[in-house]
Amino acid sequence: MRTPKYKNTIVNLLQKTHLMSLADLQKKIPNADFSTLFRNVEKMIESGEVRRIVLDRDTILYELEGAHHEHHHFVCSSCGTVESIHEDIVLSGKRIIEDILIKGQCEQCTAS
């Protein structure tokens, strides 16, 4: 199987930065056009290497998939900060194992 030209670069960037949008990737890999990065990321999603985190209809972030990356995400509805939640989430006695997105206000915005 042929390795996409930018795959290793994308993996390295996601290992360092955790969550990145396609625009973030394009800034870090300026010689790659948007459609090339999109195709590479989509192939990595299909193969289970990367997962898509949809914050809202205009914001999609990507992160590496894997056992050491299993966590949930909190998004501040005021400042837009995205934080990882590594604790188990239990609702009515059921442990949540799929990635969930929780929206609210971060500590800094709540204190303001």
C-alpha positions as CSV (number, residue, x, y, z in Angstrom):
1,M,0.0,0.0,0.0
2,R,1.3,3.4,-1.0
3,T,1.8,5.9,1.9
4,P,0.3,9.3,1.1
5,K,2.9,11.9,0.6
6,Y,2.0,14.0,3.7
7,K,0.8,11.2,6.0
8,N,3.9,11.1,8.2
9,T,4.0,14.9,8.5
10,I,0.3,15.0,9.5
11,V,0.9,12.3,12.1
12,N,3.9,14.1,13.6
13,L,2.0,17.4,13.8
14,L,-1.0,15.7,15.5
15,Q,1.3,14.0,18.0
16,K,2.7,17.4,19.0
17,T,-0.4,19.5,18.8
18,H,-3.2,17.0,19.5
19,L,-6.2,18.8,17.9
20,M,-5.8,20.5,14.6
21,S,-8.1,21.8,11.8
22,L,-7.3,21.4,8.2
23,A,-6.4,25.1,8.1
24,D,-4.0,24.5,11.0
25,L,-2.4,21.7,9.0
26,Q,-2.1,23.8,5.9
27,K,-0.3,26.6,7.9
28,K,2.2,24.0,9.1
29,I,2.5,22.3,5.7
30,P,2.4,25.3,3.3
31,N,3.6,23.3,0.2
32,A,0.5,21.1,0.4
33,D,-2.8,22.3,-1.0
34,F,-6.0,22.1,1.0
35,S,-7.6,19.3,-1.1
36,T,-4.4,17.1,-0.8
37,L,-4.5,17.5,3.0
38,F,-8.2,16.8,3.1
39,R,-7.7,13.6,1.1
40,N,-4.9,12.5,3.3
41,V,-6.8,13.1,6.5
42,E,-9.9,11.4,5.1
43,K,-7.9,8.3,4.2
44,M,-6.4,8.3,7.7
45,I,-9.9,8.5,9.2
46,E,-11.1,5.5,7.0
47,S,-8.1,3.5,8.2
48,G,-8.8,4.3,11.9
49,E,-5.6,6.3,12.4
50,V,-7.3,9.7,12.9
51,R,-10.7,10.8,14.2
52,R,-12.8,13.8,13.5
53,I,-14.1,16.0,16.3
54,V,-17.0,18.2,15.2
55,L,-17.3,21.2,17.4
56,D,-20.0,22.9,15.4
57,R,-21.0,23.1,11.7
58,D,-18.1,25.4,10.9
59,T,-15.4,23.8,13.1
60,I,-13.9,20.3,12.6
61,L,-10.7,19.3,14.4
62,Y,-8.7,16.1,14.0
63,E,-6.7,14.0,16.4
64,L,-4.9,10.7,16.4
65,E,-6.9,7.6,17.2
66,G,-5.6,5.0,19.7
67,A,-5.7,3.7,23.2
68,H,-3.6,6.5,24.6
69,H,-5.8,9.1,23.0
70,E,-9.2,7.9,24.4
71,H,-10.8,10.8,26.1
72,H,-13.7,13.3,25.8
73,H,-13.7,17.0,24.9
74,F,-15.0,20.1,26.6
75,V,-15.5,23.2,24.6
76,C,-16.0,26.6,26.2
77,S,-19.0,28.3,24.6
78,S,-17.6,31.7,25.5
79,C,-13.9,31.7,24.5
80,G,-13.8,28.5,22.3
81,T,-11.1,26.8,24.3
82,V,-11.0,23.0,23.8
83,E,-9.8,20.8,26.7
84,S,-9.4,17.1,26.9
85,I,-11.3,15.2,29.6
86,H,-9.5,12.1,30.7
87,E,-11.9,11.0,33.5
88,D,-14.5,8.3,33.0
89,I,-18.0,9.8,32.5
90,V,-20.8,7.9,34.1
91,L,-24.5,8.7,33.4
92,S,-27.2,6.8,35.3
93,G,-24.7,4.0,36.1
94,K,-23.6,3.7,32.5
95,R,-19.9,4.4,31.7
96,I,-19.5,6.4,28.4
97,I,-16.8,4.8,26.2
98,E,-17.4,6.7,22.9
99,D,-16.0,10.2,22.5
100,I,-18.4,12.9,23.6
101,L,-18.3,16.6,23.3
102,I,-19.4,18.7,26.3
103,K,-20.1,22.4,25.9
104,G,-20.2,25.0,28.7
105,Q,-18.0,27.7,30.2
106,C,-14.4,27.1,31.3
107,E,-13.2,28.2,34.7
108,Q,-11.6,31.4,33.3
109,C,-14.9,32.5,31.6
110,T,-17.0,31.5,34.6
111,A,-14.8,33.7,36.9
112,S,-15.1,36.7,34.5
